[in-house]
Amino acid sequence: MPNSISWSIIQAWFSQTLTTPLFTIGVENISLLWIIQVIVLLIIVSIIARAIKRFLKEYLLAFLKISEGNREVIGTLSGLGLGTLGYIIVLQGMGLDLASLAVIVGGFGVGIGFGLQELTKNLVSGLTLLAESKLKVGDLIEFQGELGYIQEISIRSTVIRTFQGSQLVVPNTDLTSKTVENWNYENCQGRVDIAISVAYDSDPLLVTEVLLESAFMEPEVLTSPPPKVIFMNYGENALSFELWVWVEHIDRRQVIKSSLNFIIEYNFRQRGIIMPFPQGELWLHSLDDLKSIAAEKQIQLKSTLTETLALTPTLKEFLQQFTCFKRLNDLELRGLVEMGSRRHLKMNDIWVRQGEYSDSFCIVLSGKINAIYETQKISNRLFTFDQGNYFGELPLLLEIPYPTTMIAATDSILFVLGKDCFQTLLNQCPHFAEDVAEELAKRQDVLQDYQQQLKKMGLMDEEDLKNPVAWIRQRLGQIFNLKL
């Protein structure tokens, strides 16, 4: 009996506590129970608004194939709008007259506006980022020295996942008001720069050749645009160069840069190119022992370099063996080396198939290349191009596909020039264009093989074949805008 009485007293006290008015807003008495009910209803409205936002963003709008940025904007605005409407309905449904609170709410709004100014800016900036879609989830960006992928774009902030594995949370106002480097805006391609210093007695032409050869040895380096060597300046202790290469995935630039540094260091050692170090003065009392040691080291070094260079001729040495390149000076040779590239072929590697187009002018530096004419019944070798020969000029001149399959008869090295680079060389070196015309004229047997095809195309007649040098000069002038 006493227990039941005490329990009734507790219930009465608890009920009175919940229902007793604490204060009045307008005509509505606000009690603890009223506050609890409003909080519960507002939580329910928030959950429903979030669910609607998620449904719109991840299902309905995705099904309609709307972009991710626009899905985020539409979903967020819809969620905010429905949430705000739900809050108003809950408050009015609980008897609160919002019209009578307009002045009070306005006053609070001014204070809250000043207090939440940064939050409002971030909100607007977030909507701007999402609507413009210039920055998207998955983009590789560089911001204030940090490189990483955008993991999430929310209304207030953006999360960037760095290569160290950390998450960088950046307010959206920073992303809209400061410079952001987006590597994914059109594609993931980018340029990697390698700074190189060499001793003052180094041959710039040889340095250019080795750097370009090193670039083409790295599989991830693109051939278009081609690598480029820049002579930066004369340093205090060295000649300063930069190797510019373009890669498909710039996010791998540190790995690619490391690989290129290893390749360059190896090739420099093979070619005897020395990378210098800061120099200073040292005063010694006796030089006899030092001179003898230095002389021995110098003899060993020269012996090593002689053996190495004898095994690996430079591209300059290769090219100067050919008649058409003997008249080029070092500056012209450097331009030629920079425009072209070495290509290594194993035996039976196919350079181009019969019927395919190729815009390359190829010089055989070593090895042999067979020209194979193929039909359904036979496969016949028509020509063999060995060291010093070149091919590809006629398909360039005639703008037709290759009439034969070009296949390596042995391990071979080609020096390859693209059509644009070939044109540049002809424009810069008119005497080289004359040499090409004369060399082509010696190969009338090849022109005769093309004769029927050329006649059908209206490019050549019997008179042209009688004077092939004039016809070749005319074709060079028409295609490459040359005056010969």
C-alpha positions as CSV (number, residue, x, y, z in Angstrom):
1,M,0.0,0.0,0.0
2,P,2.7,2.6,0.9
3,N,4.6,1.6,-2.3
4,S,1.5,2.3,-4.5
5,I,1.0,5.6,-2.9
6,S,4.6,6.7,-3.4
7,W,4.5,5.6,-7.1
8,S,1.3,7.6,-7.6
9,I,3.0,10.6,-6.1
10,I,6.0,10.2,-8.4
11,Q,3.7,9.9,-11.5
12,A,1.8,13.0,-10.4
13,W,5.0,15.0,-9.9
14,F,6.5,13.8,-13.2
15,S,3.3,14.7,-15.1
16,Q,3.1,18.1,-13.5
17,T,6.7,18.8,-14.3
18,L,6.2,17.9,-18.0
19,T,3.0,19.9,-18.4
20,T,3.7,22.9,-16.3
21,P,4.2,26.0,-18.6
22,L,7.8,27.3,-18.4
23,F,7.2,30.4,-20.5
24,T,4.8,31.7,-23.2
25,I,5.6,32.5,-26.9
26,G,2.7,34.4,-28.4
27,V,-0.4,32.6,-27.2
28,E,1.3,29.2,-26.8
29,N,2.4,28.0,-23.4
30,I,5.7,26.3,-23.6
31,S,6.2,23.3,-21.4
32,L,8.9,20.6,-21.1
33,L,6.6,18.1,-22.8
34,W,6.0,20.5,-25.7
35,I,9.8,21.0,-26.1
36,I,10.4,17.2,-26.1
37,Q,7.6,16.7,-28.7
38,V,9.0,19.4,-31.0
39,I,12.6,18.0,-30.8
40,V,11.4,14.5,-31.6
41,L,9.3,15.8,-34.6
42,L,12.2,17.9,-35.9
43,I,14.5,14.9,-35.7
44,I,12.0,12.9,-37.7
45,V,11.7,15.6,-40.3
46,S,15.6,15.8,-40.5
47,I,15.8,12.0,-41.0
48,I,13.1,12.2,-43.8
49,A,14.9,15.1,-45.5
50,R,18.2,13.3,-45.5
51,A,16.5,10.1,-46.8
52,I,14.9,12.1,-49.7
53,K,18.3,13.8,-50.5
54,R,20.0,10.4,-50.6
55,F,17.3,8.9,-52.8
56,L,17.4,11.8,-55.2
57,K,21.2,11.8,-55.4
58,E,22.1,8.1,-55.5
59,Y,19.1,6.6,-57.3
60,L,16.6,8.9,-59.1
61,L,19.0,11.5,-60.5
62,A,21.7,8.9,-61.2
63,F,19.1,6.9,-63.1
64,L,18.4,10.0,-65.1
65,K,22.1,10.3,-65.8
66,I,22.5,13.7,-64.3
67,S,26.1,14.7,-63.5
68,E,27.5,14.1,-60.0
69,G,27.9,17.8,-59.2
70,N,24.4,18.6,-60.3
71,R,23.0,15.6,-58.4
72,E,24.7,16.9,-55.2
73,V,23.2,20.4,-55.8
74,I,19.7,19.2,-56.5
75,G,19.7,16.7,-53.7
76,T,21.1,19.2,-51.2
77,L,18.7,22.0,-52.1
78,S,15.8,19.6,-52.1
79,G,16.8,18.3,-48.7
80,L,17.2,21.8,-47.3
81,G,13.9,22.9,-48.8
82,L,11.9,20.0,-47.5
83,G,13.6,20.2,-44.1
84,T,12.8,23.9,-43.7
85,L,9.2,23.3,-44.8
86,G,8.9,20.4,-42.4
87,Y,10.2,22.5,-39.5
88,I,7.7,25.2,-40.2
89,I,4.8,22.7,-40.4
90,V,5.9,21.1,-37.1
91,L,6.2,24.5,-35.3
92,Q,2.8,25.7,-36.6
93,G,1.2,22.3,-35.9
94,M,2.4,22.6,-32.3
95,G,0.5,25.9,-32.0
96,L,3.4,28.3,-32.5
97,D,2.3,31.4,-34.4
98,L,5.4,32.3,-36.5
99,A,3.9,35.5,-37.7
100,S,3.9,36.9,-34.2
101,L,7.6,36.1,-33.9
102,A,8.7,37.8,-37.0
103,V,10.4,40.7,-35.2
104,I,12.1,38.4,-32.7
105,V,13.2,35.9,-35.4
106,G,14.5,38.8,-37.5
107,G,16.6,40.0,-34.6
108,F,17.9,36.5,-33.9
109,G,18.5,36.2,-37.7
110,V,20.8,39.2,-37.8
111,G,22.8,37.9,-34.8
112,I,23.0,34.4,-36.2
113,G,23.9,35.8,-39.6
114,F,27.0,37.5,-38.2
115,G,27.9,34.4,-36.2
116,L,27.4,32.0,-39.1
117,Q,28.9,34.2,-41.8
118,E,31.7,31.8,-42.6
119,L,29.3,28.9,-42.7
120,T,27.1,30.7,-45.1
121,K,30.1,31.6,-47.4
122,N,31.1,27.9,-47.4
123,L,27.6,26.9,-48.2
124,V,27.4,29.2,-51.2
125,S,30.9,28.2,-52.3
126,G,30.0,24.5,-52.0
127,L,26.9,25.0,-54.2
128,T,29.0,27.0,-56.7
129,L,31.6,24.2,-56.9
130,L,29.0,21.5,-57.3
131,A,27.0,23.5,-59.9
132,E,30.0,24.5,-62.1
133,S,31.6,21.0,-61.9
134,K,35.1,22.4,-62.6
135,L,36.2,20.4,-59.6
136,K,34.7,16.9,-59.3
137,V,35.1,13.9,-57.1
138,G,38.1,11.9,-58.3
139,D,40.0,14.9,-59.8
140,L,43.7,15.2,-59.2
141,I,44.4,18.7,-57.9
142,E,47.3,20.6,-56.4
143,F,46.3,23.2,-53.8
144,Q,48.8,25.2,-51.7
145,G,51.5,22.7,-52.3
146,E,49.4,19.6,-51.5
147,L,48.7,17.1,-54.3
148,G,45.9,14.6,-54.0
149,Y,42.5,13.4,-55.3
150,I,39.2,15.0,-54.4
151,Q,37.4,12.4,-52.2
152,E,34.3,14.3,-51.3
153,I,32.7,17.7,-52.0
154,S,30.1,18.6,-49.4
155,I,28.3,21.9,-48.7
156,R,30.7,23.2,-46.2
157,S,34.1,21.6,-47.1
158,T,36.0,19.4,-49.6
159,V,38.0,16.4,-48.6
160,I,41.3,15.8,-50.5
161,R,43.1,12.5,-50.2
162,T,46.8,13.1,-50.4
163,F,49.5,10.6,-51.6
164,Q,50.7,10.3,-48.0
165,G,47.3,8.7,-47.2
166,S,45.9,11.6,-45.1
167,Q,42.7,13.4,-45.7
168,L,42.9,17.2,-46.1
169,V,39.7,19.0,-45.2
170,V,39.6,22.4,-47.0
171,P,36.8,25.0,-46.6
172,N,35.0,25.6,-49.9
173,T,35.7,29.3,-49.7
174,D,39.4,28.6,-50.0
175,L,38.8,26.5,-53.2
176,T,36.7,29.2,-54.8
177,S,38.9,32.2,-53.8
178,K,42.4,30.8,-54.4
179,T,44.2,29.2,-57.3
180,V,43.7,25.4,-57.7
181,E,45.7,23.4,-60.3
182,N,43.4,20.7,-61.7
183,W,45.3,18.0,-63.5
184,N,42.0,16.3,-64.6
185,Y,40.2,19.3,-66.1
186,E,40.5,17.8,-69.6
187,N,42.7,14.8,-69.1
188,C,45.4,13.4,-66.8
189,Q,48.3,14.4,-69.0
190,G,51.0,16.6,-67.7
191,R,54.6,17.7,-68.0
192,V,57.5,16.4,-65.9
193,D,60.6,18.6,-65.7
194,I,64.0,17.1,-64.9
195,A,66.8,19.5,-64.0
196,I,70.3,18.4,-65.1
197,S,73.7,20.0,-64.6
198,V,76.8,18.9,-66.6
199,A,80.4,19.9,-66.6
200,Y,81.5,22.9,-68.7
201,D,83.5,20.8,-71.1
202,S,80.5,18.7,-72.0
203,D,79.2,18.7,-75.6
204,P,75.7,20.3,-75.6
205,L,74.8,18.2,-78.7
206,L,75.8,15.0,-76.9
207,V,73.9,16.0,-73.8
208,T,70.8,16.7,-75.8
209,E,71.1,13.3,-77.5
210,V,71.5,11.4,-74.3
211,L,68.7,13.2,-72.5
212,L,66.3,12.5,-75.4
213,E,67.4,8.9,-75.7
214,S,66.8,8.5,-72.0
215,A,63.3,10.0,-72.3
216,F,62.3,7.5,-74.9
217,M,63.7,4.6,-72.8
218,E,61.0,5.3,-70.2
219,P,57.7,3.6,-71.3
220,E,55.4,6.1,-69.6
221,V,56.8,9.1,-71.6
222,L,54.6,10.2,-74.4
223,T,56.0,10.5,-78.0
224,S,53.4,13.3,-78.8
225,P,54.1,15.9,-77.7
226,P,57.8,14.8,-78.0
227,P,60.3,15.3,-75.2
228,K,62.3,18.5,-75.3
229,V,65.7,19.6,-74.0
230,I,66.1,23.2,-72.8
231,F,69.5,24.8,-72.3
232,M,68.6,26.9,-69.2
233,N,71.7,28.9,-68.4
234,Y,75.4,28.9,-67.6
235,G,75.6,28.1,-63.9
236,E,78.4,28.8,-61.5
237,N,80.0,25.4,-61.8
238,A,78.0,23.8,-64.6
239,L,75.8,24.0,-67.7
240,S,72.2,23.8,-66.7
241,F,69.7,21.9,-68.8
242,E,66.1,20.8,-68.3
243,L,64.4,17.7,-69.8
244,W,60.7,18.2,-70.5
245,V,58.6,15.1,-71.0
246,W,54.9,14.6,-71.1
247,V,53.2,11.7,-69.4
248,E,49.7,10.2,-69.5
249,H,49.2,10.1,-65.8
250,I,50.6,13.1,-64.0
251,D,49.8,11.5,-60.6
252,R,52.7,9.1,-61.2
253,R,55.2,11.9,-61.9
254,Q,57.4,11.2,-58.9
255,V,57.8,7.6,-59.9
256,I,58.4,8.6,-63.5
257,K,60.9,11.3,-62.4
258,S,62.8,8.7,-60.3
259,S,62.9,6.3,-63.2
260,L,64.2,9.0,-65.6
261,N,66.9,10.0,-63.1
262,F,68.2,6.4,-62.9
263,I,68.2,6.1,-66.7
264,I,69.9,9.5,-67.2
265,E,72.6,8.7,-64.6
266,Y,73.3,5.4,-66.3
267,N,73.4,6.9,-69.8
268,F,75.6,9.7,-68.7
269,R,78.1,7.2,-67.2
270,Q,78.0,5.3,-70.5
271,R,78.8,8.4,-72.5
272,G,81.3,9.9,-70.1
273,I,79.2,12.9,-69.3
274,I,80.2,14.3,-65.9
275,M,77.7,15.9,-63.5
276,P,79.8,18.5,-61.5
277,F,79.9,19.4,-57.9
278,P,80.7,22.7,-56.2
279,Q,84.4,23.6,-56.5
280,G,86.8,25.1,-54.0
281,E,90.4,25.9,-53.5
282,L,92.8,23.6,-51.6
283,W,96.4,24.5,-50.7
284,L,98.9,21.7,-50.4
285,H,102.6,21.7,-49.4
286,S,103.6,18.8,-51.7
287,L,102.0,18.0,-55.0
288,D,104.3,15.2,-56.3
289,D,102.3,12.3,-54.7
290,L,99.0,13.9,-55.6
291,K,100.1,14.4,-59.3
292,S,101.1,10.8,-59.6
293,I,97.8,9.6,-58.2
294,A,95.8,12.0,-60.4
295,A,97.7,10.9,-63.5
296,E,96.9,7.2,-62.8
297,K,93.2,8.0,-62.3
298,Q,93.2,10.1,-65.5
299,I,94.7,7.2,-67.5
300,Q,92.1,4.7,-66.1
301,L,89.3,7.1,-66.8
302,K,90.3,7.8,-70.3
303,S,90.7,4.0,-70.9
304,T,87.2,3.3,-69.5
305,L,85.6,6.2,-71.5
306,T,87.4,5.0,-74.7
307,E,86.0,1.5,-74.4
308,T,82.5,2.7,-73.5
309,L,82.3,5.2,-76.3
310,A,83.7,2.7,-78.8
311,L,80.9,0.3,-78.0
312,T,78.1,3.0,-78.2
313,P,78.5,5.4,-81.1
314,T,76.7,8.7,-80.7
315,L,73.8,9.7,-82.9
316,K,75.9,12.5,-84.2
317,E,78.6,10.0,-85.3
318,F,75.9,7.8,-86.9
319,L,74.3,10.7,-88.9
320,Q,77.6,12.2,-90.1
321,Q,78.3,8.9,-91.9
322,F,75.5,9.7,-94.3
323,T,76.0,11.9,-97.3
324,C,72.9,14.0,-96.8
325,F,73.9,14.9,-93.3
326,K,77.7,15.6,-93.7
327,R,77.1,19.3,-94.5
328,L,75.1,19.9,-91.3
329,N,76.9,21.8,-88.6
330,D,76.5,21.1,-84.9
331,L,73.6,23.5,-84.5
332,E,71.7,21.9,-87.4
333,L,72.6,18.4,-86.1
334,R,71.3,19.3,-82.6
335,G,68.0,20.4,-84.2
336,L,67.8,17.1,-86.1
337,V,68.6,15.1,-83.0
338,E,65.9,16.9,-81.0
339,M,63.3,16.4,-83.7
340,G,63.8,12.7,-84.1
341,S,64.2,9.7,-82.0
342,R,66.0,6.3,-82.0
343,R,63.8,3.2,-82.3
344,H,65.2,-0.2,-81.5
345,L,63.7,-3.2,-83.3
346,K,64.3,-6.8,-82.6
347,M,64.6,-9.3,-85.4
348,N,61.1,-9.9,-87.1
349,D,59.6,-6.8,-85.4
350,I,57.2,-5.2,-87.9
351,W,57.6,-1.4,-88.3
352,V,54.6,-0.9,-90.5
353,R,52.3,-3.3,-92.3
354,Q,51.4,-3.2,-96.0
355,G,48.4,-0.9,-96.6
356,E,48.9,1.1,-93.4
357,Y,49.6,4.8,-93.4
358,S,52.7,6.1,-91.6
359,D,54.0,9.7,-91.5
360,S,57.5,8.8,-90.5
361,F,60.8,9.2,-92.4
362,C,63.2,6.5,-91.2
363,I,66.9,6.2,-91.5
364,V,68.6,2.9,-90.8
365,L,71.4,3.5,-88.3
366,S,72.2,-0.2,-87.9
367,G,70.8,-3.6,-88.9
368,K,68.6,-4.4,-91.9
369,I,64.9,-3.7,-92.8
370,N,63.2,-5.9,-95.4
371,A,60.3,-4.6,-97.6
372,I,57.9,-7.5,-98.0
373,Y,55.2,-7.5,-100.6
374,E,52.3,-9.7,-99.4
375,T,49.3,-11.3,-101.2
376,Q,47.0,-14.0,-100.3
377,K,49.3,-16.5,-102.0
378,I,52.8,-15.2,-101.8
379,S,55.1,-13.1,-99.6
380,N,58.0,-11.7,-101.6
381,R,61.0,-9.6,-100.4
382,L,61.4,-6.6,-102.8
383,F,64.1,-4.5,-101.1
384,T,66.5,-4.6,-98.1
385,F,67.4,-1.3,-96.4
386,D,70.7,-1.6,-94.5
387,Q,72.8,0.9,-92.7
388,G,72.8,4.3,-94.3
389,N,69.6,3.7,-96.3
390,Y,66.3,5.4,-95.6
391,F,62.7,4.8,-96.4
392,G,59.3,6.4,-95.9
393,E,60.0,9.4,-98.1
394,L,57.8,8.2,-101.0
395,P,54.7,7.5,-98.9
396,L,55.2,11.0,-97.4
397,L,55.6,12.6,-100.8
398,L,52.7,10.7,-102.4
399,E,50.5,10.6,-99.3
400,I,49.6,7.0,-99.9
401,P,49.8,3.9,-97.6
402,Y,52.9,1.7,-97.5
403,P,52.9,-0.7,-100.5
404,T,55.0,-3.2,-98.5
405,T,55.4,-4.5,-95.0
406,M,58.6,-3.2,-93.3
407,I,60.1,-5.8,-91.1
408,A,63.4,-6.0,-89.2
409,A,65.7,-8.7,-90.8
410,T,68.1,-8.4,-87.9
411,D,68.2,-6.4,-84.7
412,S,68.1,-2.8,-86.0
413,I,68.1,0.8,-84.9
414,L,66.1,3.4,-86.8
415,F,66.3,7.2,-86.6
416,V,62.7,8.4,-87.0
417,L,61.4,11.8,-88.0
418,G,57.7,12.6,-88.1
419,K,56.2,14.5,-91.0
420,D,56.2,17.8,-89.2
421,C,59.7,17.4,-88.1
422,F,60.8,16.3,-91.6
423,Q,59.2,19.4,-93.0
424,T,60.9,21.6,-90.4
425,L,64.3,20.1,-91.3
426,L,63.7,20.6,-95.0
427,N,62.8,24.2,-94.4
428,Q,65.7,24.9,-92.1
429,C,68.3,23.1,-94.3
430,P,67.6,23.7,-98.0
431,H,70.8,21.8,-99.0
432,F,69.4,18.8,-97.2
433,A,66.2,19.0,-99.3
434,E,68.4,19.0,-102.4
435,D,70.3,16.0,-101.2
436,V,67.0,14.1,-100.6
437,A,65.7,15.0,-104.1
438,E,69.0,13.7,-105.7
439,E,69.0,10.5,-103.6
440,L,65.4,9.8,-104.5
441,A,66.2,10.3,-108.2
442,K,68.7,7.5,-108.0
443,R,65.9,5.1,-107.1
444,Q,64.0,5.2,-110.3
445,D,63.2,1.5,-110.0
446,V,61.1,2.3,-107.0
447,L,59.3,5.1,-108.8
448,Q,58.6,2.7,-111.7
449,D,56.9,0.3,-109.2
450,Y,54.7,3.2,-108.2
451,Q,54.1,4.4,-111.8
452,Q,50.7,2.8,-112.4
453,Q,49.4,4.0,-109.1
454,L,50.8,7.5,-109.6
455,K,49.2,7.7,-113.1
456,K,45.8,6.7,-111.7
457,M,46.1,9.4,-109.0
458,G,47.1,12.0,-111.6
459,L,50.4,12.7,-109.8
460,M,52.9,11.6,-112.5
461,D,53.2,11.1,-116.2
462,E,55.8,9.8,-118.6
463,E,57.5,13.2,-118.8
464,D,57.9,13.3,-115.1
465,L,59.5,9.9,-115.0
466,K,62.1,11.1,-117.6
467,N,63.1,13.9,-115.2
468,P,62.5,12.5,-111.7
469,V,64.7,15.2,-109.9
470,A,62.4,18.0,-111.2
471,W,59.3,16.0,-110.2
472,I,60.6,15.2,-106.7
473,R,61.5,18.8,-106.2
474,Q,58.0,19.8,-107.3
475,R,56.4,17.3,-104.9
476,L,58.6,18.4,-102.0
477,G,57.6,22.0,-102.7
478,Q,53.8,21.2,-102.9
479,I,53.7,19.1,-99.7
480,F,56.1,21.0,-97.5
481,N,55.8,24.5,-99.0
482,L,59.5,24.6,-100.0
483,K,61.2,26.7,-102.7
484,L,63.7,24.4,-104.4
